[in-house]
Amino acid sequence: MLHSSHIADDHGSTLKRLYAARETVARLVVEDSIYAPIFTRLEAEIAAEEAKRDPVARARAIAQIAMA
């Protein structure tokens, strides 16, 4: 069974990886817009991870995806 501290660590680790990937892809998008869809996907993944912490933010993320 996972303890909440393990879940929080996994969540933080996931966000750190996503932030790093977004930073890298942002640089690529500046050089070539072909990478824009990847950047957009990373933004959505970050929003989803961040929303796991807050039910109101989670609702916003769901509503945003539904409107897309």
PQR file of N, CA, C, O and H, with PARSE charges and radii, in Angstrom:
ATOM      1  N   MET A   1       0.840  -1.184   0.000 -0.4000 1.5000
ATOM      2  CA  MET A   1       0.000   0.000   0.000 -0.0000 2.0000
ATOM      3  C   MET A   1       0.885   1.247   0.000  0.5500 1.7000
ATOM      4  O   MET A   1       1.859   1.324   0.748 -0.5500 1.4000
ATOM      5  N   LEU A   2       0.543   2.212  -0.834 -0.4000 1.5000
ATOM      6  CA  LEU A   2       1.300   3.455  -0.904 -0.0000 2.0000
ATOM      7  C   LEU A   2       0.829   4.410   0.176  0.5500 1.7000
ATOM      8  O   LEU A   2      -0.369   4.578   0.403 -0.5500 1.4000
ATOM      9  H   LEU A   2      -0.248   2.149  -1.442  0.4000 1.0000
ATOM     10  N   HIS A   3       1.773   5.020   0.823 -0.4000 1.5000
ATOM     11  CA  HIS A   3       1.446   6.057   1.798 -0.0000 2.0000
ATOM     12  C   HIS A   3       1.282   7.378   1.065  0.5500 1.7000
ATOM     13  O   HIS A   3       1.801   7.564  -0.035 -0.5500 1.4000
ATOM     14  H   HIS A   3       2.746   4.884   0.638  0.4000 1.0000
ATOM     15  N   SER A   4       0.553   8.288   1.691 -0.4000 1.5000
ATOM     16  CA  SER A   4       0.307   9.574   1.043 -0.0000 2.0000
ATOM     17  C   SER A   4       1.607  10.307   0.733  0.5500 1.7000
ATOM     18  O   SER A   4       1.675  11.043  -0.251 -0.5500 1.4000
ATOM     19  H   SER A   4       0.131   8.136   2.585  0.4000 1.0000
ATOM     20  N   SER A   5       2.644  10.118   1.558 -0.4000 1.5000
ATOM     21  CA  SER A   5       3.919  10.779   1.281 -0.0000 2.0000
ATOM     22  C   SER A   5       4.541  10.260  -0.008  0.5500 1.7000
ATOM     23  O   SER A   5       5.171  11.021  -0.743 -0.5500 1.4000
ATOM     24  H   SER A   5       2.589   9.520   2.357  0.4000 1.0000
ATOM     25  N   HIS A   6       4.370   8.968  -0.287 -0.4000 1.5000
ATOM     26  CA  HIS A   6       4.875   8.421  -1.544 -0.0000 2.0000
ATOM     27  C   HIS A   6       4.115   8.981  -2.733  0.5500 1.7000
ATOM     28  O   HIS A   6       4.698   9.278  -3.776 -0.5500 1.4000
ATOM     29  H   HIS A   6       3.859   8.350   0.311  0.4000 1.0000
ATOM     30  N   ILE A   7       2.821   9.120  -2.566 -0.4000 1.5000
ATOM     31  CA  ILE A   7       2.004   9.678  -3.643 -0.0000 2.0000
ATOM     32  C   ILE A   7       2.411  11.126  -3.897  0.5500 1.7000
ATOM     33  O   ILE A   7       2.544  11.544  -5.047 -0.5500 1.4000
ATOM     34  H   ILE A   7       2.347   8.879  -1.719  0.4000 1.0000
ATOM     35  N   ALA A   8       2.604  11.881  -2.840 -0.4000 1.5000
ATOM     36  CA  ALA A   8       3.025  13.277  -2.999 -0.0000 2.0000
ATOM     37  C   ALA A   8       4.384  13.358  -3.669  0.5500 1.7000
ATOM     38  O   ALA A   8       4.600  14.218  -4.524 -0.5500 1.4000
ATOM     39  H   ALA A   8       2.496  11.541  -1.906  0.4000 1.0000
ATOM     40  N   ASP A   9       5.317  12.465  -3.292 -0.4000 1.5000
ATOM     41  CA  ASP A   9       6.633  12.457  -3.925 -0.0000 2.0000
ATOM     42  C   ASP A   9       6.526  12.134  -5.407  0.5500 1.7000
ATOM     43  O   ASP A   9       7.182  12.769  -6.232 -0.5500 1.4000
ATOM     44  H   ASP A   9       5.142  11.767  -2.598  0.4000 1.0000
ATOM     45  N   ASP A  10       5.704  11.150  -5.747 -0.4000 1.5000
ATOM     46  CA  ASP A  10       5.514  10.794  -7.150 -0.0000 2.0000
ATOM     47  C   ASP A  10       4.902  11.961  -7.919  0.5500 1.7000
ATOM     48  O   ASP A  10       5.303  12.251  -9.046 -0.5500 1.4000
ATOM     49  H   ASP A  10       5.171  10.634  -5.076  0.4000 1.0000
ATOM     50  N   HIS A  11       3.938  12.620  -7.309 -0.4000 1.5000
ATOM     51  CA  HIS A  11       3.281  13.756  -7.938 -0.0000 2.0000
ATOM     52  C   HIS A  11       4.296  14.880  -8.183  0.5500 1.7000
ATOM     53  O   HIS A  11       4.342  15.456  -9.270 -0.5500 1.4000
ATOM     54  H   HIS A  11       3.612  12.384  -6.394  0.4000 1.0000
ATOM     55  N   GLY A  12       5.095  15.180  -7.179 -0.4000 1.5000
ATOM     56  CA  GLY A  12       6.111  16.223  -7.316 -0.0000 2.0000
ATOM     57  C   GLY A  12       7.145  15.870  -8.355  0.5500 1.7000
ATOM     58  O   GLY A  12       7.586  16.728  -9.119 -0.5500 1.4000
ATOM     59  H   GLY A  12       5.057  14.711  -6.296  0.4000 1.0000
ATOM     60  N   SER A  13       7.534  14.619  -8.388 -0.4000 1.5000
ATOM     61  CA  SER A  13       8.515  14.161  -9.369 -0.0000 2.0000
ATOM     62  C   SER A  13       7.954  14.277 -10.787  0.5500 1.7000
ATOM     63  O   SER A  13       8.654  14.692 -11.710 -0.5500 1.4000
ATOM     64  H   SER A  13       7.176  13.922  -7.767  0.4000 1.0000
ATOM     65  N   THR A  14       6.705  13.910 -10.943 -0.4000 1.5000
ATOM     66  CA  THR A  14       6.059  14.018 -12.258 -0.0000 2.0000
ATOM     67  C   THR A  14       6.017  15.469 -12.711  0.5500 1.7000
ATOM     68  O   THR A  14       6.331  15.780 -13.860 -0.5500 1.4000
ATOM     69  H   THR A  14       6.136  13.573 -10.192  0.4000 1.0000
ATOM     70  N   LEU A  15       5.626  16.356 -11.798 -0.4000 1.5000
ATOM     71  CA  LEU A  15       5.574  17.775 -12.162 -0.0000 2.0000
ATOM     72  C   LEU A  15       6.958  18.306 -12.513  0.5500 1.7000
ATOM     73  O   LEU A  15       7.097  19.067 -13.470 -0.5500 1.4000
ATOM     74  H   LEU A  15       5.372  16.103 -10.864  0.4000 1.0000
ATOM     75  N   LYS A  16       7.968  17.925 -11.770 -0.4000 1.5000
ATOM     76  CA  LYS A  16       9.327  18.387 -12.080 -0.0000 2.0000
ATOM     77  C   LYS A  16       9.741  17.943 -13.473  0.5500 1.7000
ATOM     78  O   LYS A  16      10.325  18.721 -14.228 -0.5500 1.4000
ATOM     79  H   LYS A  16       7.854  17.306 -10.992  0.4000 1.0000
ATOM     80  N   ARG A  17       9.446  16.707 -13.813 -0.4000 1.5000
ATOM     81  CA  ARG A  17       9.787  16.208 -15.156 -0.0000 2.0000
ATOM     82  C   ARG A  17       9.006  16.952 -16.229  0.5500 1.7000
ATOM     83  O   ARG A  17       9.554  17.308 -17.272 -0.5500 1.4000
ATOM     84  H   ARG A  17       8.972  16.075 -13.200  0.4000 1.0000
ATOM     85  N   LEU A  18       7.724  17.185 -15.968 -0.4000 1.5000
ATOM     86  CA  LEU A  18       6.908  17.907 -16.945 -0.0000 2.0000
ATOM     87  C   LEU A  18       7.383  19.346 -17.125  0.5500 1.7000
ATOM     88  O   LEU A  18       7.433  19.846 -18.248 -0.5500 1.4000
ATOM     89  H   LEU A  18       7.279  16.896 -15.121  0.4000 1.0000
ATOM     90  N   TYR A  19       7.733  20.014 -16.025 -0.4000 1.5000
ATOM     91  CA  TYR A  19       8.254  21.388 -16.125 -0.0000 2.0000
ATOM     92  C   TYR A  19       9.545  21.420 -16.936  0.5500 1.7000
ATOM     93  O   TYR A  19       9.732  22.298 -17.779 -0.5500 1.4000
ATOM     94  H   TYR A  19       7.692  19.607 -15.112  0.4000 1.0000
ATOM     95  N   ALA A  20      10.432  20.465 -16.682 -0.4000 1.5000
ATOM     96  CA  ALA A  20      11.698  20.414 -17.422 -0.0000 2.0000
ATOM     97  C   ALA A  20      11.451  20.162 -18.909  0.5500 1.7000
ATOM     98  O   ALA A  20      12.080  20.781 -19.767 -0.5500 1.4000
ATOM     99  H   ALA A  20      10.280  19.752 -15.998  0.4000 1.0000
ATOM    100  N   ALA A  21      10.534  19.252 -19.199 -0.4000 1.5000
ATOM    101  CA  ALA A  21      10.216  18.959 -20.602 -0.0000 2.0000
ATOM    102  C   ALA A  21       9.605  20.175 -21.279  0.5500 1.7000
ATOM    103  O   ALA A  21       9.925  20.482 -22.427 -0.5500 1.4000
ATOM    104  H   ALA A  21      10.023  18.749 -18.503  0.4000 1.0000
ATOM    105  N   ARG A  22       8.712  20.877 -20.554 -0.4000 1.5000
ATOM    106  CA  ARG A  22       8.090  22.074 -21.125 -0.0000 2.0000
ATOM    107  C   ARG A  22       9.138  23.135 -21.444  0.5500 1.7000
ATOM    108  O   ARG A  22       9.070  23.791 -22.484 -0.5500 1.4000
ATOM    109  H   ARG A  22       8.452  20.627 -19.621  0.4000 1.0000
ATOM    110  N   GLU A  23      10.092  23.298 -20.559 -0.4000 1.5000
ATOM    111  CA  GLU A  23      11.153  24.282 -20.792 -0.0000 2.0000
ATOM    112  C   GLU A  23      11.957  23.928 -22.047  0.5500 1.7000
ATOM    113  O   GLU A  23      12.256  24.793 -22.870 -0.5500 1.4000
ATOM    114  H   GLU A  23      10.147  22.765 -19.714  0.4000 1.0000
ATOM    115  N   THR A  24      12.294  22.666 -22.177 -0.4000 1.5000
ATOM    116  CA  THR A  24      13.055  22.212 -23.346 -0.0000 2.0000
ATOM    117  C   THR A  24      12.254  22.412 -24.631  0.5500 1.7000
ATOM    118  O   THR A  24      12.767  22.933 -25.621 -0.5500 1.4000
ATOM    119  H   THR A  24      12.051  21.963 -21.509  0.4000 1.0000
ATOM    120  N   VAL A  25      10.998  21.992 -24.599 -0.4000 1.5000
ATOM    121  CA  VAL A  25      10.165  22.089 -25.797 -0.0000 2.0000
ATOM    122  C   VAL A  25       9.858  23.552 -26.126  0.5500 1.7000
ATOM    123  O   VAL A  25       9.719  23.901 -27.299 -0.5500 1.4000
ATOM    124  H   VAL A  25      10.581  21.569 -23.795  0.4000 1.0000
ATOM    125  N   ALA A  26       9.752  24.406 -25.116 -0.4000 1.5000
ATOM    126  CA  ALA A  26       9.533  25.834 -25.385 -0.0000 2.0000
ATOM    127  C   ALA A  26      10.675  26.392 -26.229  0.5500 1.7000
ATOM    128  O   ALA A  26      10.454  27.170 -27.156 -0.5500 1.4000
ATOM    129  H   ALA A  26       9.865  24.123 -24.163  0.4000 1.0000
ATOM    130  N   ARG A  27      11.886  25.988 -25.899 -0.4000 1.5000
ATOM    131  CA  ARG A  27      13.035  26.439 -26.697 -0.0000 2.0000
ATOM    132  C   ARG A  27      12.941  25.917 -28.129  0.5500 1.7000
ATOM    133  O   ARG A  27      13.272  26.623 -29.081 -0.5500 1.4000
ATOM    134  H   ARG A  27      12.066  25.356 -25.145  0.4000 1.0000
ATOM    135  N   LEU A  28      12.487  24.679 -28.268 -0.4000 1.5000
ATOM    136  CA  LEU A  28      12.345  24.102 -29.605 -0.0000 2.0000
ATOM    137  C   LEU A  28      11.272  24.827 -30.410  0.5500 1.7000
ATOM    138  O   LEU A  28      11.442  25.060 -31.607 -0.5500 1.4000
ATOM    139  H   LEU A  28      12.218  24.106 -27.494  0.4000 1.0000
ATOM    140  N   VAL A  29      10.161  25.184 -29.754 -0.4000 1.5000
ATOM    141  CA  VAL A  29       9.074  25.883 -30.441 -0.0000 2.0000
ATOM    142  C   VAL A  29       9.549  27.227 -30.970  0.5500 1.7000
ATOM    143  O   VAL A  29       9.159  27.642 -32.061 -0.5500 1.4000
ATOM    144  H   VAL A  29      10.023  24.994 -28.782  0.4000 1.0000
ATOM    145  N   VAL A  30      10.393  27.908 -30.199 -0.4000 1.5000
ATOM    146  CA  VAL A  30      10.925  29.198 -30.647 -0.0000 2.0000
ATOM    147  C   VAL A  30      11.733  29.018 -31.929  0.5500 1.7000
ATOM    148  O   VAL A  30      11.720  29.883 -32.805 -0.5500 1.4000
ATOM    149  H   VAL A  30      10.710  27.571 -29.313  0.4000 1.0000
ATOM    150  N   GLU A  31      12.426  27.905 -32.031 -0.4000 1.5000
ATOM    151  CA  GLU A  31      13.234  27.626 -33.223 -0.0000 2.0000
ATOM    152  C   GLU A  31      12.397  27.101 -34.387  0.5500 1.7000
ATOM    153  O   GLU A  31      12.672  27.410 -35.547 -0.5500 1.4000
ATOM    154  H   GLU A  31      12.436  27.202 -31.319  0.4000 1.0000
ATOM    155  N   ASP A  32      11.373  26.304 -34.069 -0.4000 1.5000
ATOM    156  CA  ASP A  32      10.564  25.683 -35.119 -0.0000 2.0000
ATOM    157  C   ASP A  32       9.173  25.381 -34.553  0.5500 1.7000
ATOM    158  O   ASP A  32       9.042  24.590 -33.620 -0.5500 1.4000
ATOM    159  H   ASP A  32      11.150  26.053 -33.127  0.4000 1.0000
ATOM    160  N   SER A  33       8.159  25.996 -35.104 -0.4000 1.5000
ATOM    161  CA  SER A  33       6.802  25.855 -34.580 -0.0000 2.0000
ATOM    162  C   SER A  33       6.220  24.457 -34.745  0.5500 1.7000
ATOM    163  O   SER A  33       5.133  24.183 -34.237 -0.5500 1.4000
ATOM    164  H   SER A  33       8.266  26.639 -35.863  0.4000 1.0000
ATOM    165  N   ILE A  34       6.914  23.578 -35.437 -0.4000 1.5000
ATOM    166  CA  ILE A  34       6.426  22.208 -35.581 -0.0000 2.0000
ATOM    167  C   ILE A  34       6.282  21.519 -34.219  0.5500 1.7000
ATOM    168  O   ILE A  34       5.525  20.559 -34.078 -0.5500 1.4000
ATOM    169  H   ILE A  34       7.797  23.800 -35.849  0.4000 1.0000
ATOM    170  N   TYR A  35       7.015  22.020 -33.224 -0.4000 1.5000
ATOM    171  CA  TYR A  35       6.969  21.437 -31.878 -0.0000 2.0000
ATOM    172  C   TYR A  35       5.819  21.989 -31.033  0.5500 1.7000
ATOM    173  O   TYR A  35       5.640  21.549 -29.897 -0.5500 1.4000
ATOM    174  H   TYR A  35       7.630  22.800 -33.338  0.4000 1.0000
ATOM    175  N   ALA A  36       5.052  22.919 -31.540 -0.4000 1.5000
ATOM    176  CA  ALA A  36       3.964  23.544 -30.788 -0.0000 2.0000
ATOM    177  C   ALA A  36       2.946  22.542 -30.238  0.5500 1.7000
ATOM    178  O   ALA A  36       2.513  22.703 -29.097 -0.5500 1.4000
ATOM    179  H   ALA A  36       5.197  23.276 -32.463  0.4000 1.0000
ATOM    180  N   PRO A  37       2.545  21.517 -30.992 -0.5600 1.5000
ATOM    181  CA  PRO A  37       1.589  20.550 -30.430  0.2800 2.0000
ATOM    182  C   PRO A  37       2.143  19.816 -29.197  0.5500 1.7000
ATOM    183  O   PRO A  37       1.398  19.505 -28.267 -0.5500 1.4000
ATOM    184  N   ILE A  38       3.420  19.552 -29.201 -0.4000 1.5000
ATOM    185  CA  ILE A  38       4.031  18.896 -28.037 -0.0000 2.0000
ATOM    186  C   ILE A  38       3.997  19.848 -26.848  0.5500 1.7000
ATOM    187  O   ILE A  38       3.697  19.438 -25.727 -0.5500 1.4000
ATOM    188  H   ILE A  38       4.025  19.805 -29.957  0.4000 1.0000
ATOM    189  N   PHE A  39       4.301  21.110 -27.092 -0.4000 1.5000
ATOM    190  CA  PHE A  39       4.256  22.109 -26.030 -0.0000 2.0000
ATOM    191  C   PHE A  39       2.838  22.214 -25.453  0.5500 1.7000
ATOM    192  O   PHE A  39       2.655  22.264 -24.236 -0.5500 1.4000
ATOM    193  H   PHE A  39       4.544  21.443 -28.003  0.4000 1.0000
ATOM    194  N   THR A  40       1.855  22.245 -26.330 -0.4000 1.5000
ATOM    195  CA  THR A  40       0.461  22.323 -25.900 -0.0000 2.0000
ATOM    196  C   THR A  40       0.083  21.113 -25.059  0.5500 1.7000
ATOM    197  O   THR A  40      -0.598  21.245 -24.042 -0.5500 1.4000
ATOM    198  H   THR A  40       2.003  22.204 -27.318  0.4000 1.0000
ATOM    199  N   ARG A  41       0.522  19.942 -25.481 -0.4000 1.5000
ATOM    200  CA  ARG A  41       0.237  18.718 -24.716 -0.0000 2.0000
ATOM    201  C   ARG A  41       0.897  18.763 -23.346  0.5500 1.7000
ATOM    202  O   ARG A  41       0.285  18.361 -22.357 -0.5500 1.4000
ATOM    203  H   ARG A  41       1.075  19.834 -26.307  0.4000 1.0000
ATOM    204  N   LEU A  42       2.120  19.238 -23.269 -0.4000 1.5000
ATOM    205  CA  LEU A  42       2.802  19.358 -21.979 -0.0000 2.0000
ATOM    206  C   LEU A  42       2.073  20.332 -21.062  0.5500 1.7000
ATOM    207  O   LEU A  42       1.947  20.083 -19.863 -0.5500 1.4000
ATOM    208  H   LEU A  42       2.617  19.565 -24.072  0.4000 1.0000
ATOM    209  N   GLU A  43       1.598  21.430 -21.616 -0.4000 1.5000
ATOM    210  CA  GLU A  43       0.830  22.395 -20.828 -0.0000 2.0000
ATOM    211  C   GLU A  43      -0.413  21.727 -20.239  0.5500 1.7000
ATOM    212  O   GLU A  43      -0.744  21.947 -19.074 -0.5500 1.4000
ATOM    213  H   GLU A  43       1.701  21.633 -22.590  0.4000 1.0000
ATOM    214  N   ALA A  44      -1.094  20.919 -21.036 -0.4000 1.5000
ATOM    215  CA  ALA A  44      -2.289  20.220 -20.561 -0.0000 2.0000
ATOM    216  C   ALA A  44      -1.939  19.196 -19.483  0.5500 1.7000
ATOM    217  O   ALA A  44      -2.659  19.061 -18.494 -0.5500 1.4000
ATOM    218  H   ALA A  44      -0.825  20.741 -21.982  0.4000 1.0000
ATOM    219  N   GLU A  45      -0.846  18.485 -19.673 -0.4000 1.5000
ATOM    220  CA  GLU A  45      -0.411  17.494 -18.682 -0.0000 2.0000
ATOM    221  C   GLU A  45      -0.046  18.169 -17.361  0.5500 1.7000
ATOM    222  O   GLU A  45      -0.367  17.660 -16.288 -0.5500 1.4000
ATOM    223  H   GLU A  45      -0.261  18.594 -20.477  0.4000 1.0000
ATOM    224  N   ILE A  46       0.620  19.304 -17.444 -0.4000 1.5000
ATOM    225  CA  ILE A  46       0.972  20.057 -16.236 -0.0000 2.0000
ATOM    226  C   ILE A  46      -0.292  20.515 -15.528  0.5500 1.7000
ATOM    227  O   ILE A  46      -0.401  20.384 -14.309 -0.5500 1.4000
ATOM    228  H   ILE A  46       0.881  19.718 -18.316  0.4000 1.0000
ATOM    229  N   ALA A  47      -1.232  21.043 -16.265 -0.4000 1.5000
ATOM    230  CA  ALA A  47      -2.489  21.499 -15.671 -0.0000 2.0000
ATOM    231  C   ALA A  47      -3.207  20.345 -14.981  0.5500 1.7000
ATOM    232  O   ALA A  47      -3.754  20.509 -13.891 -0.5500 1.4000
ATOM    233  H   ALA A  47      -1.144  21.149 -17.255  0.4000 1.0000
ATOM    234  N   ALA A  48      -3.202  19.190 -15.614 -0.4000 1.5000
ATOM    235  CA  ALA A  48      -3.858  18.025 -15.019 -0.0000 2.0000
ATOM    236  C   ALA A  48      -3.172  17.594 -13.726  0.5500 1.7000
ATOM    237  O   ALA A  48      -3.844  17.275 -12.745 -0.5500 1.4000
ATOM    238  H   ALA A  48      -2.758  19.056 -16.500  0.4000 1.0000
ATOM    239  N   GLU A  49      -1.851  17.583 -13.717 -0.4000 1.5000
ATOM    240  CA  GLU A  49      -1.112  17.210 -12.508 -0.0000 2.0000
ATOM    241  C   GLU A  49      -1.338  18.219 -11.392  0.5500 1.7000
ATOM    242  O   GLU A  49      -1.549  17.843 -10.239 -0.5500 1.4000
ATOM    243  H   GLU A  49      -1.305  17.843 -14.514  0.4000 1.0000
ATOM    244  N   GLU A  50      -1.293  19.492 -11.736 -0.4000 1.5000
ATOM    245  CA  GLU A  50      -1.505  20.537 -10.740 -0.0000 2.0000
ATOM    246  C   GLU A  50      -2.926  20.481 -10.186  0.5500 1.7000
ATOM    247  O   GLU A  50      -3.149  20.752  -9.006 -0.5500 1.4000
ATOM    248  H   GLU A  50      -1.121  19.798 -12.673  0.4000 1.0000
ATOM    249  N   ALA A  51      -3.872  20.133 -11.031 -0.4000 1.5000
ATOM    250  CA  ALA A  51      -5.270  20.078 -10.624 -0.0000 2.0000
ATOM    251  C   ALA A  51      -5.544  18.951  -9.631  0.5500 1.7000
ATOM    252  O   ALA A  51      -6.540  18.991  -8.910 -0.5500 1.4000
ATOM    253  H   ALA A  51      -3.691  19.913 -11.990  0.4000 1.0000
ATOM    254  N   LYS A  52      -4.686  17.966  -9.589 -0.4000 1.5000
ATOM    255  CA  LYS A  52      -4.880  16.866  -8.647 -0.0000 2.0000
ATOM    256  C   LYS A  52      -4.791  17.340  -7.203  0.5500 1.7000
ATOM    257  O   LYS A  52      -5.277  16.666  -6.294 -0.5500 1.4000
ATOM    258  H   LYS A  52      -3.876  17.933 -10.176  0.4000 1.0000
ATOM    259  N   ARG A  53      -4.180  18.478  -6.993 -0.4000 1.5000
ATOM    260  CA  ARG A  53      -4.005  19.014  -5.642 -0.0000 2.0000
ATOM    261  C   ARG A  53      -5.225  19.784  -5.148  0.5500 1.7000
ATOM    262  O   ARG A  53      -5.428  19.905  -3.940 -0.5500 1.4000
ATOM    263  H   ARG A  53      -3.786  19.025  -7.732  0.4000 1.0000
ATOM    264  N   ASP A  54      -6.030  20.298  -6.050 -0.4000 1.5000
ATOM    265  CA  ASP A  54      -7.097  21.212  -5.678 -0.0000 2.0000
ATOM    266  C   ASP A  54      -8.361  20.866  -6.455  0.5500 1.7000
ATOM    267  O   ASP A  54      -8.344  20.871  -7.686 -0.5500 1.4000
ATOM    268  H   ASP A  54      -5.865  20.200  -7.031  0.4000 1.0000
ATOM    269  N   PRO A  55      -9.465  20.563  -5.754 -0.5600 1.5000
ATOM    270  CA  PRO A  55     -10.681  20.159  -6.475  0.2800 2.0000
ATOM    271  C   PRO A  55     -11.230  21.249  -7.397  0.5500 1.7000
ATOM    272  O   PRO A  55     -11.772  20.932  -8.456 -0.5500 1.4000
ATOM    273  N   VAL A  56     -11.104  22.514  -7.026 -0.4000 1.5000
ATOM    274  CA  VAL A  56     -11.596  23.591  -7.896 -0.0000 2.0000
ATOM    275  C   VAL A  56     -10.729  23.667  -9.151  0.5500 1.7000
ATOM    276  O   VAL A  56     -11.247  23.823 -10.257 -0.5500 1.4000
ATOM    277  H   VAL A  56     -10.664  22.772  -6.166  0.4000 1.0000
ATOM    278  N   ALA A  57      -9.423  23.559  -8.982 -0.4000 1.5000
ATOM    279  CA  ALA A  57      -8.526  23.567 -10.134 -0.0000 2.0000
ATOM    280  C   ALA A  57      -8.778  22.343 -11.014  0.5500 1.7000
ATOM    281  O   ALA A  57      -8.713  22.429 -12.240 -0.5500 1.4000
ATOM    282  H   ALA A  57      -9.003  23.432  -8.083  0.4000 1.0000
ATOM    283  N   ARG A  58      -9.065  21.214 -10.384 -0.4000 1.5000
ATOM    284  CA  ARG A  58      -9.362  19.996 -11.145 -0.0000 2.0000
ATOM    285  C   ARG A  58     -10.620  20.209 -11.978  0.5500 1.7000
ATOM    286  O   ARG A  58     -10.668  19.806 -13.141 -0.5500 1.4000
ATOM    287  H   ARG A  58      -9.117  21.145  -9.388  0.4000 1.0000
ATOM    288  N   ALA A  59     -11.630  20.832 -11.399 -0.4000 1.5000
ATOM    289  CA  ALA A  59     -12.856  21.103 -12.136 -0.0000 2.0000
ATOM    290  C   ALA A  59     -12.601  22.033 -13.319  0.5500 1.7000
ATOM    291  O   ALA A  59     -13.155  21.842 -14.402 -0.5500 1.4000
ATOM    292  H   ALA A  59     -11.591  21.159 -10.455  0.4000 1.0000
ATOM    293  N   ARG A  60     -11.758  23.040 -13.101 -0.4000 1.5000
ATOM    294  CA  ARG A  60     -11.404  23.948 -14.200 -0.0000 2.0000
ATOM    295  C   ARG A  60     -10.699  23.203 -15.326  0.5500 1.7000
ATOM    296  O   ARG A  60     -10.985  23.425 -16.502 -0.5500 1.4000
ATOM    297  H   ARG A  60     -11.309  23.195 -12.222  0.4000 1.0000
ATOM    298  N   ALA A  61      -9.777  22.318 -14.956 -0.4000 1.5000
ATOM    299  CA  ALA A  61      -9.038  21.550 -15.973 -0.0000 2.0000
ATOM    300  C   ALA A  61      -9.990  20.675 -16.778  0.5500 1.7000
ATOM    301  O   ALA A  61      -9.861  20.571 -17.998 -0.5500 1.4000
ATOM    302  H   ALA A  61      -9.545  22.138 -14.000  0.4000 1.0000
ATOM    303  N   ILE A  62     -10.938  20.052 -16.101 -0.4000 1.5000
ATOM    304  CA  ILE A  62     -11.908  19.195 -16.792 -0.0000 2.0000
ATOM    305  C   ILE A  62     -12.772  20.050 -17.718  0.5500 1.7000
ATOM    306  O   ILE A  62     -13.018  19.673 -18.863 -0.5500 1.4000
ATOM    307  H   ILE A  62     -11.042  20.137 -15.110  0.4000 1.0000
ATOM    308  N   ALA A  63     -13.227  21.190 -17.227 -0.4000 1.5000
ATOM    309  CA  ALA A  63     -14.058  22.068 -18.042 -0.0000 2.0000
ATOM    310  C   ALA A  63     -13.282  22.572 -19.262  0.5500 1.7000
ATOM    311  O   ALA A  63     -13.839  22.678 -20.354 -0.5500 1.4000
ATOM    312  H   ALA A  63     -13.027  21.496 -16.296  0.4000 1.0000
ATOM    313  N   GLN A  64     -11.992  22.884 -19.074 -0.4000 1.5000
ATOM    314  CA  GLN A  64     -11.170  23.372 -20.173 -0.0000 2.0000
ATOM    315  C   GLN A  64     -11.006  22.281 -21.238  0.5500 1.7000
ATOM    316  O   GLN A  64     -11.089  22.560 -22.434 -0.5500 1.4000
ATOM    317  H   GLN A  64     -11.539  22.798 -18.187  0.4000 1.0000
ATOM    318  N   ILE A  65     -10.775  21.056 -20.804 -0.4000 1.5000
ATOM    319  CA  ILE A  65     -10.621  19.946 -21.758 -0.0000 2.0000
ATOM    320  C   ILE A  65     -11.927  19.713 -22.504  0.5500 1.7000
ATOM    321  O   ILE A  65     -11.921  19.451 -23.707 -0.5500 1.4000
ATOM    322  H   ILE A  65     -10.707  20.830 -19.833  0.4000 1.0000
ATOM    323  N   ALA A  66     -13.036  19.806 -21.797 -0.4000 1.5000
ATOM    324  CA  ALA A  66     -14.351  19.592 -22.426 -0.0000 2.0000
ATOM    325  C   ALA A  66     -14.645  20.656 -23.475  0.5500 1.7000
ATOM    326  O   ALA A  66     -15.345  20.389 -24.452 -0.5500 1.4000
ATOM    327  H   ALA A  66     -13.041  20.018 -20.820  0.4000 1.0000
ATOM    328  N   MET A  67     -14.115  21.862 -23.280 -0.4000 1.5000
ATOM    329  CA  MET A  67     -14.365  22.947 -24.224 -0.0000 2.0000
ATOM    330  C   MET A  67     -13.442  22.882 -25.433  0.5500 1.7000
ATOM    331  O   MET A  67     -13.698  23.536 -26.444 -0.5500 1.4000
ATOM    332  H   MET A  67     -13.546  22.079 -22.487  0.4000 1.0000
ATOM    333  N   ALA A  68     -12.375  22.103 -25.340 -0.4000 1.5000
ATOM    334  CA  ALA A  68     -11.394  22.042 -26.431 -0.0000 2.0000
ATOM    335  C   ALA A  68     -11.907  21.269 -27.615  0.5500 1.7000
ATOM    336  O   ALA A  68     -11.200  21.129 -28.613 -0.5500 1.4000
ATOM    337  H   ALA A  68     -12.167  21.571 -24.519  0.4000 1.0000
TER
END
